[in-house]
Amino acid sequence: MHMESKKPIGIVLLQLGGPDSLDSVEPFLRNLFNDPNIIDLPLAFLFRASLAKMIARLRSPHVREIYRRIGGRSPLLKLTRRQAAALEKALQPEINARVVIAMRYWHPMSEAAMEELSAADVERVILLPLYPQYSKSTTASSIMDWEQSASRMGKTDLMTDTIEQYCDHPLYVGAIVRNIRIALRRLPVVDRQKVHLVFSAHGTPLKLVRGGDPYQQQIVRTYTAVIKEGKFGLRHSLCYQSKVGPEKWLEPSFEWTLTHLAGNKVSHVIVVPISFVSDHSETLWEINIQGKSRAKELGIKYFDMSPALHTSPEFIGALKDLVLREVHA
C-alpha cells in the first residue's frame, strides 16, 4: 500500500563522483587529495590544501588523457542517477521514498542533496553508500562530509541512519554471480573451463588495514561468498588495483596477477570488478583498456571483464532490502 499521508523518507546514495568534463579534472583531483581520509600525514592539516593543489596540477594532464579516452567525462553520475531512479521505483509500492545522490569529490555534493531533501520536506534520512565494503577512505569519508554539510546548513536535527556495509548481502552476491555467468556465456562452451576468474578490488594503503580498517576483510568476505554461491568450478584469485603514491598498498596487484597468470600459461582471463558497482575510470580504463593491452602483451589469448552491476535487478533488490530493513528496524 502506498503511504501518501506520511512525509517521504530521504535515501541518499553516497558515491565517489567523477569529473563531468575535462576542465573539471583538476578541481576534482584537488577535492580528492584535500580529503583528510586520503592524505593522512602528521600535521597534514597545516599544508593539505596546498599539497592537494600541487598534486592535482601535476596529475591532471595524465588523468585528463584517461577521461578523454573513456568519453571526455566520468560516466558515474549518469549511472548513479539511473540507480537512484530504479531504487526509488522499487521502493514506491512500500514506502514513500525520495532517492537523491551525494557525491564526495564532484557535483552534486552533499549540500545539493540536502537542499533536494529539504524541498521534499523529508524528516528522516537513510545514508546508503554505493561502497558495499566499508572503508575509512570511502564510506567514512562520505559520512563525515554529509555531517559537516548538515552542520553548515543547520540540518543537524534531521533523523539520520546509516547503512555501513553489505559486503555479503545475498542479493548483492547474487548480482555479481549473475554477471560472471553473463561473461562466461560470451565464450564457446569448450573454452569456459580454461577461464581463470580474476577478482579485482580497489586497493587501499596497508597502513589503513593495520589501523583496523575492515575493508580488506570485507572484500575477502564478498569474494568467498561469490565463489561459494557461483559454484563455477574455475580457478580464481583476488587482487587489488588503482595504487597511488609511494606507500605500500594491498597486494597482490592487478598487474602482478596478470603477469603471474601468463607465466603459468593461463590463456583465458575474465576480470570481475568486485568493489565497484558502476563503471568508471577504474573499470573502463584500468581494466578494460590498460589491463586488456597488458594481457595481450603477456600472451593471454582471451581477456574479458564481467559487466558492472549498474541497475541489475538483484543489485537494486539488495539496496531495496537494506533500506526497508533500516526503515522497519
Secondary structure as UniProt FT lines:
FT   STRAND          9..15
FT   HELIX           22..24
FT   HELIX           25..33
FT   TURN            36..38
FT   TURN            42..43
FT   HELIX           44..46
FT   HELIX           48..69
FT   TURN            70..71
FT   HELIX           76..91
FT   TURN            92..94
FT   STRAND          97..103
FT   HELIX           110..119
FT   TURN            120..121
FT   STRAND          124..129
FT   HELIX           136..140
FT   HELIX           141..152
FT   TURN            153..154
FT   TURN            156..157
FT   STRAND          159..162
FT   TURN            167..168
FT   HELIX           170..184
FT   TURN            185..186
FT   HELIX           189..192
FT   TURN            193..194
FT   STRAND          195..202
FT   HELIX           206..210
FT   TURN            211..212
FT   HELIX           215..230
FT   STRAND          235..241
FT   HELIX           254..263
FT   TURN            264..265
FT   STRAND          268..273
FT   HELIX           282..291
FT   HELIX           292..298
FT   STRAND          302..305
FT   TURN            310..311
FT   HELIX           313..328
//
